[in-house]
């Protein structure tokens, strides 16, 4: 059956067409196997073969998939998440990926060049998305400012760099860039030197450039798939109503598609048999911003709504729209706001009542109405509460009508309190619209609008906003608020108290100058200003290229998308795709596994489980305790792998994995808390304590103790983000050491059983369920100190939570094996030193107590029986230097004064020293290096002629993996230094710099006799002479166990923060960090590592609390 009710004959059936980087793609839905759920990111990668565009979360939260688009209904270029965009919505689009900007052959775009100059990559996985987001900003706003850059990157995640070098790289292109950034960006070259964009260059934005001629006109599209699914792209409101009527009368479950961003929030909605794309319906985007009223089209994007509301705020009676506009900037992120629509967000709230919609809250706060249509002739206005209860089947939100509040003295205050400032769901959002007489004791003149607080609204009418009123208002609000119990949104008492604080904050802001100065700041928002940073380091130029601050060797190919990661490798013939089936409970026995429904899914090839493994069911053969690839019967944690679905495509595999049914028996409540596990261990008489004791040799020392303190300190787990790579590795941190074996083991079993290549890419949620997190610790302590702050006695117990098996080294150190049901936790960035810095406190200045008790020569080393600290402790000097450079004393006085004069805003400043022992275990310190020197290399000419040039180029292969730490760059610098050749001659062929140095020594020893025979021996002359005498210019070396000597890393960090006491919001005011890194092999790389590690630590201590279901043990915080 064909859909024949369109208004005109311009109907495209079963096809769409669009351009990617100037190349036209005519997509036939049947031949290209494209359906309503086919996403642009997969088409770009798998059909167009452009693997520079990455994906990770597939929910619009990480930004790795960002591309630039100009759609058929809009003229400006914008950044969109290709992982959220249906291919069928792309008809008529012009799409640009990172490959379309520049490459090694044609030259790099200025934005890509900036990434290189500012050392703004590490693992590089997020870099293409960063580049395309910046390109979109530049194209849409050529005269952008530095603040625009910061505002535009709320949807791009980087786990490595700490963001500062990325922001600096892009801010340097801004119209108001600082002179320092401009100098670094220029680097002696034109900003567009080598830019391959030609006529499409950003410098030509003001010129009349013809657009690529894509499918002109707004074609209506009708797609009918063999599965029965239908897709309609409507171009008029009549088209929409006709489709709604047919689908409703036919009992078909349909989805209205605009930005499609809701699929990233509610992934299990559906399945749908019909889809209506309304992006090309002009009636739904018409807005009226006039003195007679304000009406906004329901299908405008959030970004467009932000601009329209700001414009409306200039009209009498609509000043409140400025606050709405400001609030909307904190909803989702820029790429999502570029496509997500007002009506789409409202419909999520309508379908999922627990969805904390900021847009619903804003509109309800101001008493907005929705115009909802049921047919071309029937439409009606509804309040927000009426809309929430309305049956929307067959209906459509047409527009949003805002009321006017004229006469002055109206105040709209809205708040959004979240886990992190940007791109995060709320704990509590609030809206308060109130009219007061500022000349008569701030008397409330009419019933205010306070969302979900009608009793409080009634109470405030006619009241003066004074102390007595505030007290009674808080009591009234507390009595009527009944928050739901939602584990991921904070406790009920927290959210109720927070709601009271927000109302109090709103009233304080209205009272303004009339309140005491000490409480005035309580009414102000905690504003986040622009970010900046400065780095200094030492470098001995006589030793260059070693110790030279240079960009990473891979930076340019990472910025252009040419860097190849394992999922970028082209498919082989017969490729299969795997998807794990995981447990949904943490402490049970598997009775049966039924994969029959999954195996009947077209495209599914096999389902593998424990019985299919030909050898030992163990992926940790190098560890003392076996861990199963596929659990056979006893379940130890939720998210444990039960089996692997194999299918012809990744999408089919993921969908089929959901159909596997597991029946459990003997299901018990999981043990998830460390203290509960300790109680179980005590009952069994198990000793699971690692103790630290410091007992004075002089028994009278106890008499000098003036204070004894007791307490405990917890360090929680933290996400891993794992992307396992052979040639280069993206964003995995310690998880690559052991947990990669689970993925590799499952892949190996699948390849063995099917005799076909198997590709296995974890989706974000499965990753977070299966893979262990940073090892959590609990420390209890009792310490006695004397008047000097010297610790005269210390007893501490350290408990480590390794999960269900203690297979990681630091869990050996803490020697605890608890009956606990999260997944086995594992090594993470800075795993050995993160915890040891954290459990001293007291009434004295913590910095002074630490300084008094710094480790010194001869002191015993914790965890290493019989060993003592040898050498010098430089911390005191580092602290003195840092205090001077950071103006510590003056800032400390400022903080004390600030806190004394502000009741609801506080500042804190903390100085933390660190000693991080870098040890080399025998199993991980043998890194082979092989070096070859070539006499000639070919040079090719356009005419076809080839010439051989005397080159002496050096090829180095090593046993390390580039994962953002710059191992290739450091190895190349080492080889260039010791062979005394230009760095450009060294090529790393996918290390240990020590092994590279030793191999160079072997090579030079071979060459030395020849060198002695040559007058003025240049490198090229010596290489040629060796070649003529048949001397093999290769050398290899592998570290000998024990040859790599461990050392201590010393650092001091001074952090100043500001806290809003009423809301719990905070901001980092300033960080000063000094590290004794010796002479860094590659300072630019080293600085990036230090900054990135620090920011990751901020996440650990502030925003990345993991929450588990108390009954099943499933992780609940598993998304971006």
N, C-alpha and C positions, 0 to 999 in steps of 0.2 A: 504494500500500500504506500502510495506517495502522498506527501503533504502538499496539497494543491491550493491552499487558501491564502497564499501571499498576494500582496497588492499589485505586484507587477511581474513581468516576465524575467527579470534579472535575478534568476535563482540558480545558484551553483549546487549541484547535487554530488554528494559523496567526495568532495575534494575541497582543499583550501590551498592558497598560494601565498608565499611570503619570500622575503629576501633575507639572507644571512651573509653579512660582509659583502654585499653587492651581488651575490649569486642567488638566482631565483630557484626556489624549490616548489614544484607543483606536486602536492601530496594527495595521493589517491588513498582513501581510507582502507579499502579492502586490500589492495596490492601492497601498501606500506604498513599494514597491520596497525593502523592508528584508530583509536577510539576515544570516547569522552574522557577517559582517565589517563590518556597518554599525555605526558608532560614535556614541555619545551626542553628542559635540561637533558632528557633522554634522547630527544630527537637531535639536538645539537651534538651530543657526544657519539651516539650510536649510528645515526643516519648520516649526519653531515661530517662526522669524523673529527670534530673540533673538541679535543679533550682538554683544552685549556680551561674551559668552564668546569668547575668542580661541583661536587655536592657532598654534604655531610648529614645535615639534620633532616632535610626534605620537609621542613615545616616553616620555612621563612625566617629562621632565627639566627643563622650563622653567617649568611652573606657570601658563602663560597660560590654560589651559583649565579650571582648577579650579572646581568647583561644589560645593555642599553637598547631601548626600543623607541621607535616612532610608530604609533599605532594609527589605524585608519580613521579613528574618530578624534585624534588629537595631533597637534602639529609639533609640540615640544618633545625633545628627547628626554627620556626619564629612565631611571634605574628600576629594574623589576627583578623579582626572584624567579628565575626560570624553573625552579623546582615546584612552584605553585601555579604555573601558567599552563593551561591546557593547550595543546597544539591546535585544536580546532578553534581556539579563540584568536589565533595569530593571523588570520586571513588579512592580507593587505599590509602587514607589518614590515617595517625595515628594522632588522635586528643586527646589532653589532656585538661581537664577542671579543675577547682579548686578542685573538689572532688577527682581528680586523684592524688593530691599531698599529702593530709593528712586529718585526721579528729580526732574527739574526741576519737574514739574507738582505732584506729591504731597508733595514734600519729600525731603530726603536722610537716610539712616540715619546714626547717630552715627559709625559706622566710616568712611563716605564723607566725613562732615564732617571727621574727623580728617585724612584725606589732604589736604584743602584747607588746613586750618589750619597744617599742618606743611610745606607746600610739598613734598609727597612724590611729585609726579609730574614727569616731563619729557616724554618722547615719549608716555607714558601707555598704551603697548600692553600692558604687564604688569600694569597697575593693577587691572583687574577680577579677575584671578586672585589678586592680593594681598588684595583686599577680601574675596573669598569664602573664602580660607583663614583669614583673621582671624575672619570671621563664624562659621566652623565651630568654631574654637577657643573662641570666646565662648559659643556655644550648648552645646557639650559640656562646658565647664568654666567656669561663670560667675565663679568666684572665682580666675581664673588670675593668675599672677605674671609679672613681667617676664622671668624666665628661660624660662617657658613660651612666650613670644612668640618668643624667639630660637631655641628648640628646634623650633618649628613651621614655620619658614620655610627649611628646608634644601632645599626643592624648588621655590622660586620665584626665578627669575632676573630681575635687572634690570641692563641694560647701561648705564643712564644715571646713576642717582642715587648709586651707591655704598652704597645700602641705609640709611644712617644716618637720614635723615628718615622713611623708611618705618617703621623700627623704633621711632623716637621716637613717631611718630603712634600706633602700636598699644600701645606700652608705657605711654603716658599713660592708657590705659583699664584697666591692670592694678591689682590690689588693693594692690600695694606700690609703685606709681608714685612717683617722686620729686616733691617739691613743685614743682620747676621745671617738670616735664612737666605736672603737674596744672594749674598756672596757665595754661600755654599752651593746654592742651586746653579749659579752661573758657571763657576768652575772654569772660567776662561772661555766658555763656549756660548753660542747663542742658545736660547731656550729651546729652539726648534731645530737645532743642528741634527741632521740625519733623520728628521721626522719623515716617515713614509706616507703620511696622510694626504700630501699634495693639496689638491683643491679643497678637500674636506678638513684641512687643518683648522684647529681652533682659532688661529690668527685670522682666518678668513670669515669669521662668523658674520661680520658686518657687510660682507659682499653678497651679491645676488647669486646664490648657488642653486642650481636646479636640483630638485629632489629626484631620487631614483624613481623611475616610473614603475610603480607597483600597481597591482590590481586596482585601478582607479574606480571611483564610485563605491558606494556601500552595497556590496552584493549580499543578498539574502542567501543563507546556506541551509541546506537540508541534508542530513546524513541519516541513513538507515543501515544499521549493521546487521550482519547475519545472526548475531546474538539477540536481535530484537530491539536493542537500544536505539534511541533516536536523539538527534541533536539538531536544534534549530537556532540559527543566528538571525534574530529579528532586527529589522531596521525601522520599525514604527511601533507605536503603542497598540495599534490594531492587530499587528502580527502577534504581539505578546498575548493579548486577550484571546485571540483565536486559538493559540496553542494551549493556553491555560484551560480553556473550555474543553478542548478535545481530550487533553490528558486527564482532567478531573472527571469528565463523564466516562472515560475509559478505565477509570480506577488505577491509572498509572502513577507510580511514585516519581515525582519530578524534582529536579533541582534547578533553581534560577542561578545562572552563572554571571558574575561580574568580575570581581577581582580573584575569586576562588580561594582567597586567603583563609577562609574558615576551615578548609580541609587540613590546614596545619595545626588547628586547635582541636577540632573534633574529627579524628581520623576514622572513626567507626560509623559515621553517619551513612545511611544508605543500606543496601544498594539501591541505586536509582535506575529506572528504565527510560527516563526522558530528561533532557537538558534543554534549557532555554537561555541562550546567551543574549543579554540585554545591553551590551556595551555600545552598540550602534543605534540605540533608540534615543533620538535627541530630546524627546519630550521629558525623559526622566532625568535630564541634566540641565534643564532650564532653571535658572535662578533669577529672582527679582530682588535687587537690593536698592530700594527706593524709600523716599520719605513716607510714602503711603503704606509701606510694610516691607517685611523681609520674608521671602520664601526661597528655600534652597532645594534644588532638585535632589530627590532621594538617592539617585545613582551617581552623584558626584563623588570623586575620590576624597579621602580624608585630607590629602594635601590641598586639593582645590577648596575644600570646605574651610580649611585654616585661612586661606587668603580671603575668601568671601566673608567670613566672620570678622576678620580684621577690617575689611572695607565697611561692613555694616556698623561697626562700632563707632564710626564717625557720624552716624545719623542720630538725631535727637531721639532718645528713648531706647537706643540700642547700645549704649556704652558697655553694657554687660557682655556683649559679644567678644570684646577684647580678651576677657578672662577665659571664655570658651575656646578661643583661638589658641591662647597660650597653653591651655590644658591639653588640647588635642595633639600638640607637639610631643607629648609624652605617651601617646597611644601607639603601641607597636613600634615600628621603625620606618625610616624613609622609604625603602623599597616596598614595604607592605602598604604604607600610606599612599604611595603612588598608584596603587591598583585597588586596594580595599576601599569599599564604599560605605556611606552612612547606612543605607538600607541593609547592606549585607551584615554589618555589625549588629544592627537592631534585630535582624532575623535570627542571628545566633542567640541573642538574649531571649527571643520569643520561643525558640526551640529548646534551649537549655537554660532553664530559669536560674541555675546557679552560676551562670557565666557573669563575671563582674564587669559588665559593659560600662565603660566610661561615657560613651555616647548616650546611652539610655539615661545614666545619672545626670549628665549635663542638661539634656532636654527636659527631664522631669523637674530639675531644679528651677528652670525658668518658665515652666508651664507651657512648653511647646505642644503643638498639635501635629498629628500626622494626617495627611490627606491620603486615603486608601481607596483604590479603585477596584471594583468587581467586574466591570464591563465598560465598553466605550461610553455608556450613558449613565453609569451609576458609580458615584464616588461620595465619600463622606469623611468628615474630620473626626478624629478620635484623640482622646488624651493618651498619654503614655501608659497609664494604668489600664485604660480600656483596651489599648492595643495589645497589651500583654495577655489579656484574657480572650482576645478575638480569635476565632477560627480563620486562619489565613489561607486555607486551601482555596485556590482559584482567585485569590486576591493579590494585590500588588501595592507596595508603598510608592506613591507618586511624588510627594514632596513633603517638606518639613516647614511648618509655619511658626515663626517666632513672634511672641507678643511684644508690644512696646511697653516700656516702663518709663513714663515721662514724669517730669516734675522734680527730678533730682532726689538725692538722699537714698537711692536704691544701691545696695551693695550686694554683689555676687562674689562669694568666696567658694572656690572648689579646691579639692585636695586629692592627691593620689599617693598613697604610702605603699611602697613596694620593697621587695627584697633588694633590688638595685635600682639606681635612679632611672635608667633607661631600659626599654625593651623588656618589660617584666609585668606579669600579672600582679594585681593589687592584693594587699592584705585588707585595706579599707580604702574606699573612695567616698568622698563626701561632697555634697553641694548645699550651700546655704544662700538663699536670696532673702534679704531683709531690708525693710524701709524704716529709717529712724529719723527722729527730729534732732539734729545735731545741736540745735540751740536750746532745747528743753530736756536736758539730762539724758540725751540719747534715748528718748522714749520710742518704743516700738509702735509705729503708727498703724500697721495693719498686720494681718496674719502672715508670718513669714513662710517661706517654703524650705523645709528641711527634709530631705529625702528619707523616707521610712521612719519619721518621727512626728506623727500627727499630734500626740499629746503634748510634746514639747512646743510645737507650733502654737497650739491653743494657749498654753501657759504664758507664752511670751507676749501675747497681744496686750498692748497698753502698759507694759512694764517699762520702767527705767532700767537701763543696763548698768546696774551698780553691783556692789559686792554681794548684797543679799539676794538679788535676782539671779546672779551667776550661780550661787550655791544651790538655790532651789531648782534652777534650770538643769544643773548637772544631776541632781537627784531624780528629777522627772525623766531625763533621758536614760539614766541607768535603769530605771524601773521598766521602761517600755522596750528597750533594745534586747533582742533575743537572737544573737548570732548563731548560725549553724555550726555544728562541730565538723570542721574540715581540717584534717591533719596538716595539709600543705599550706594552709592560710593562717597559721598561728592559732593559739588557744582562744576559746570564747572570751575569757576574762581579758586577754590582751586586746582583742579587737573591740570589746566594749569600752575598755579604758581609753583606747586610741580614739574611738569615735567621740568620747567626751572631750578629750584633749583637742580634737579638731574644731569642735564647736566653740570651746573656750578660746582657741587660737583665732578663730574668725571674729569673735566679739572683741578680743584685744586689738585686732587690726582695724576694726571700725572705730574703736575708741581713740586710737592713734595717739596724738600728743597729749590727750587729757589724762593718760595713765602715768604712773611713776616711771621714771627713766629706767629703773632696774628691771621692769617687766615689759617694757615697750618692745624689745626684740622678740618676745614670745609671739607677737602678732605678725612678725615678718617671715617670709619664706626664706629657706636656706638656699640662696642662689649659688649656682656653680659657675664660676668664671672660666675664662679660657685657660687651657693647659699650656705649660711651657717647661722646658728643661735645659740644663747646661751640663756638659760633661768635660772633665779634664783628665789627662793621663800622661804618663811619662813614656817616652820612646827614644831610644838611642839611634840617631840617624846613621851613625857609623856602621851599624849592624843591619841596616836595610838591605834587602827586602824583609828580612826577619824583623819582627816587632813593628813593622810598618803598618800604619792605619789605612787599610785598603778595603774596598767592598768585597763581599764574598764572590768567589769565582762564578757561582751559579746564579747570582742575583738577576742578571739580565734575562736568562731563560726562564727563571721563575716569574719575573714580571711580565713576560710575553706569553706565558702558558706553554712554552716549549719544553719545560722540565717534565720529564716523564716519571709518573708514579705508577705503581703496579696496576691500578685499575685503568690506567691510560694505555696499557699495552693492547695492541689490536687483537681482537678475538681470533682464536684458531678454529680450524674446521672442527665441528662437532662439540664446541664449547657447551658445557652445562653450567647452570647457575644453582648455587646452593642457598638454602635458608634454614636456619636452626629452628627446631621446635624445642621450647624450653618449659620447665616446670613453673607452675603458678602458685605452689605452696613450698614452704621451706623445711618442713620436718614431717616426713611421711614415707610411705612405701608405695611404689607403683604396682598396682594390681594388673592393669592391662593398658595396652596402647593400640588404638584403632585408627589406622591411616587409610581406611578403605575409601572414604569420601574424597580425601586429598588425592589419592591415586587415580580416581576417576576424572579428575580435572584435566581437560585437554592441555597437552603440553608438559604434563608431569611424567617423569621417566622412572623415578624410583624413590623409595623412602628407606634410609639406612638407620639402623639402631645398633645397640651394643652387640647383638648376636652376629652382625655382619662384619665385625672387626676381625681380621685374620690373625692378629697377634695379640699381645697384651693390651688391654683396654686402659691405657695409662699414657698421658702426655707429659708426665713429669718424671721421666726415667732418671734425670740427674738430681732429683730431690729425694729426701728420705721417705716421704709418704706419697703413695700413688694417688693420682687424681684422674678420674674417668673422663674419657672423651665423650662417651654417651653413657649416662647413668643407667645402670642395669635394674636396680630395684630400690635401694635406699636413697631417698632424696635428702640432701644436706643443705641446700639453699634454694630459694625461689630464683628462677632464672638459670638453673642448671640444665645443660644441654641433654635432651632425651634422644634426639635424632636429627637427621638432615634430609630435607626435601630436595630433590634434584629435578630441575625443570629446564625447558628450552629457553626461558627468559627469567630475568630476576623478578619481574612483576608477578609472573605466574607462580614462581617459587614462594614468594612472600605471601600471596593470597592462599596458596594451598597449605602452607604451614599453619595457618589459622584453623584449618579444618581437621587437623589431627586431634583426636580426642584421647585424653589421658584420664584413667580412673585411679584414684588414690585410696589407700586404706591406712589405718593406724595414723590418722592425721592428728598431729599434736601442735599445740601452740608453740611457735618458735621462740628461741632464746635470742633476743636481739640486743639487749643492753649488757654492757660489760660487767656491771655490778651484779646483775642476776647470774651471770656466768660464774662470777667469783664465789657467790653463795653456793652454787652447785658444787664447785671444786672443793670448797671447805667441807661440805657434807661428806664428800668422798675421801677427805683427808689428803687431797692432792696439794703439793707445794707448787704454787704458780707465781712466785714472787721473785723479782730481781731486786735485791736490796742494795742501797748505797748507805754506807755508814762512815761518819767521821767522828772518832772518839778522841778526846784530848789525852795526850800522854801524861799531862799534869792533872791529877785528880782535882786539884784546887781550882782548875780553870772553870769548873762549873759554878764556882762561887762568884765569878766575874760576870756571869750571864745576867743581863738586865732585862731581857725579853725572850720569851719562847713563843713561837708561832706554829700553828698547825693548819693544815688545809689540804686541798686537793686541786688538781688541775687536769682538765681534759683537752685533748686534741682530737678533733673529729676526722672522719674520712673525707676524701675529696675525689671528684670525678677524674677518671682518665678519659682522654679522647684518643682512640687508637685507630691508626691507619697503617697497616703493616706493609712496608716497602722493602724491596731488595736493593735496588740501586740507590734510591733515596727514600727517606721515611718522613711522614708528615704527622706531627702532633700526637705522639704516643707517650712520651715520658716513660717512666720505669715499666709500664705494662708490656713493653716490647720484649723484656728480658725473659719472661716466663709465659705470660698469657698468650703470646703469639703462637706458642706451641699447640694450644688448643685449636686455634683456627687452622694452622698448618696440618695438624694431625687429622682433623675432620676432612680437610680437603684431600689429603693423601689417601685416606680410606675410600673416599668417594671415587677418586681417580682409579684406584686399584680395582674396585668392584666393577665399575662401568667401562674401564679401559678408555676413558675419554677425559680430555682436559676439563677441569672444574674451576669455576670462579666463585669465590665466596666473599661478599662484601656485607659487613654487618650494618643494618640500619641503626639509627641512633638509639632507639628504645631497647632493641635487643642487646646492643653493646652495653648499655647502662645496666641492664638486668644481669647479663652474664659475667661481665668483667669486674674483677675486684677493684677496690678503691685504695686510696692512700691508707696506710696502716694507722688506725687510731690508737691513742695511748691514754692511760690514766695514771697520774702520779699522785701519790699521797706523801706528805712530808711533815716532819717536825724538826724545827731548827731553833737553836739558842744562840743569841748574839750578845757581845759585850758592848760597852759604851762606844767603842771605836767602830762598831759595825762588823767586827770580825766574828765569823761563825765559829763558835767554840764546840758546837755539837750539831750533828746533822744525821737524821735517819730518814731515808726515803724509800718508797717502794714503787717500782715501775711495772705497770701491767700493759702488755701489748695485745691488741685484738687482731689476730691474723685471719679471722674468719674460721672456716671449718677445718683448715689444715695449717699448721705452722711451717710453711715451706720457704718463707723468705728470710733472708739473713737477719734483719732487724727483729723478726719475731723469735729467732734463736737467741738473740742478745737478751731480750726480755724474758725468755724462757717461760712462756705461758702457752698452754694449749687448752683453750676453753671450749666447753660444749656450747657452741654458738652457731647460729644459722644464717648469717649473711655469706655471700660468696667469699672465696679465699682472697683476702686483700694482698696487695703486692707493692713492690718498690715504686716510688714516685719521685719526681724532681726534688732534689735536696733531701732525700728521705732520711739520711742519717742525722742531719743537724737541725731539722726543723723543730724538734721537740725538746732538745736538751737545753734550750735557751730560756725556758718558760716558767719555771716553778719556784722562783724565789720572790719573796715579798716581805713587807714589814713596815714599821712606822718610820723607818729611816728613808732617806732618799735612795731609791733602788739603785740608781747609777753609782752612788758612793759605796753602797754595800757590795755591789759587784766588783768595783775597782779594788776594794780592800781584800777581796777573796779571789782575785784572779789566779789562775793556775800558774805555777812557777816551776822552775827546774827541780826535779826530784819528787814532785807530787805524783801520787798514783793515778793511773789512767782508768777511768770508769769502764768497766766491761772487759778490761784486759788484765787479768790477774798477774801480778808480779812485774808488770811493766810500769815505767814511770815516764813522766814528761821530760824530754830533753830539749834544750835550745832556749831561745829567747821569746818572751811574750811581748809583742809589740802593741798590744791593745791600748795601754796607757798613752802612748805617743799618738796613736791614731785618734783617740778620743780628744786629746788636747788640740790636735790640729783641726779636728772637725768642729769642736766648740768655737774655735776662733773663726773659721771660715763660715760657720752657720750663725754667727752672732748669738750664741746660745744664751749667755747671761742676760742680754737685753731682751731677748724674746721670752725668756722665762719670767722676767718681771712683767712684761706685757700680758702674758697669759694669766698670771696671778691677778693683775688689775682687772682684766677682762672678766674673769670669773667672779670677782668681788662686786662688779657693777652690773652683772647680767644674771637674773634669776633663771631664765628659761633658755639661755644659750650659754654653753660652756665650751672651753677649749682645753685640750690636753696636749702635753708634749712629753715624749718618751724617748729615752736613749737606750738602745739595745746593742750590746757587743755580741760577737759570735766567733767561735772557733769551730771550724768544720774540718775534721780530719779526712784527708783524701788518701784512701788506702787502695792498693792494687792487689786483689786476690790472684792466686796463680791461674785460676780458670779463665780469668778475663783479661789477662795482661800479656797474651802472646799474639802480637799483631804482625803478620808477615808483610814485607814491602818488597816489590820487585821494580827495578829501575832499568830502563833501556835508553841508550843514546843513539840517535840516528844521524848519519852523516849528511843525508840529503832529504829534501822533501819536494814533491811536485808542485809546480805553480801553473795554474791553468789560465789561458787567455780566451777572450771571447771569440777569437778567430779559430779556435780549436787547437792552437799550438800549445804544447806542453813543454815546460822547461824545468830542469832540476836545479835547485839552488842549494849551495852549501849552507846548511842550517844548523846542525848540531842540536836539534830539538830533543827534549828529554820527556819520555813517557814514564809515568809512575802508576803502578797499580798497587793497591793495599787492601788489607783485610778489614778496614773499617767501613761504616755506613754513614753517609751524610744525612743527618737528621736535624739540621738547623744549627748545629754547634760549630760549623765552619771547618770541619776536619779536612776537607779537600783543600781549602784555602791555606790553612796552617801547614799542611804537608807540603804544598807547592812552595810556600815561602821558605820552609826549612831547606828543601832541595835546592832552590835558587840561591840561597845564602851559602850553603856549604860547597856547591859546585861553582859558585861565583859566576853565575850566568843570569841574564835578565829573566825576570819572572815570566815574561811572555813566552819564553821557550819551554816552559814546563807545562805539561798536560797531564791531568789526573784522569786515569781510566778506572772508572768504577769497576783510622790510621794512626797509625802511631807516628808522631813526629820523631820519637827516639829511634824507632826502627828505620825511618827514612834517613836520619842523620848517619846511622851506622852503615846503611847501604851506600850512602854517598862517600863515606870514608873508604870503603872497599873499592868503589869505582875510581876514586882519585888515586888510590895506591896502584891500581892497574895502569893508570894513565901517566903517573909521575915519571917513569923512565923516558917516555916519549917526549914529555914536556921539556925535560932537561936537554934534549937534542935540538930543540927549535928556538930560533932567535925570535924574540918578541912573540911569545906563544899566546895567541888569542884562543878562545875556546874552539872556534871553528877550525883553526889550523891544527890544534891538537887532536880533535875528533877525526879530521881527515887523515892525519898521519897514522893514527891508531887503525883506522879502516884499511889503509894501504898495507899495514903490517899484520893484518888479519887478527887484530886483538878484539876479542868479543867484549863490547862495551855494555855489559849487563852486570847487575849486582843484585843480590837479594839478602835480606836479613829478617830474622824473626826474634822478637824480644825473648830473652832468657828469663824464666821465672826468678823473681827476686831482683832482676836488674833495674826494673822501674821502682824507684824509691818513693814511698809515700811522703806527704808533706801536709802542713796545716795551712788552711785558708783563714785569714783573719779579716773581720769586717765590723764596722760600727754603723748603725742606722739611727738617725734622729727623725722622728715623725711627729708632725703637729696636725691635730685634727680639731674639727669643730662639730659640736653635737647640738641638735635641737632637742631639748629635754622633753618637750611636749609630744613630739612625734617619733623620736628615735632616729630621725634622719641625721646623716652625718656627711661631712666632706673632708677630704684630705687637703689641708691647707698647704703643707710643704713637706717634702722629704729630702733629707741630706743623707747620702750614703757613701761611705768610704770603704774601699776594699784593698787590702794588701794582696795584689795579684802578682807580685813579683814583676818581671818584665813580660807582659802579655805578648804571646806570639803574634796575635792579630787583634789590636786594641778595639777596632770598630766592631768586630765580632764579639769580643769579650764584653764590651759595654752592653750590647744587645742582650747577651745571656744574663747579665746581672740585673738589668732593668726588668726583663721578662720574668725572671724568677721572683723578684720583689712583688710585682703585680700579681703573680699567681699566689704568692703568700697572702696578699690582701684578700684575694678571693677565699682562701682557706679560712681566714680568721673572721670574715665579715659576712659573706653572702652565700657560701656554698654548703650550707647545712643539708645533709642527706636525711630524708624521712622515709621510714618503712611502714608498711601496713602491719599493725601489731598482731593481727590474727593470721595472715598468710605469709608474712615476711617479704612480700613483694616491695620493691623500691617504688616510691611514689614520685620522687623528684627525678624524673628521667628524660626531661625535655629541655630545650633551650630557654 
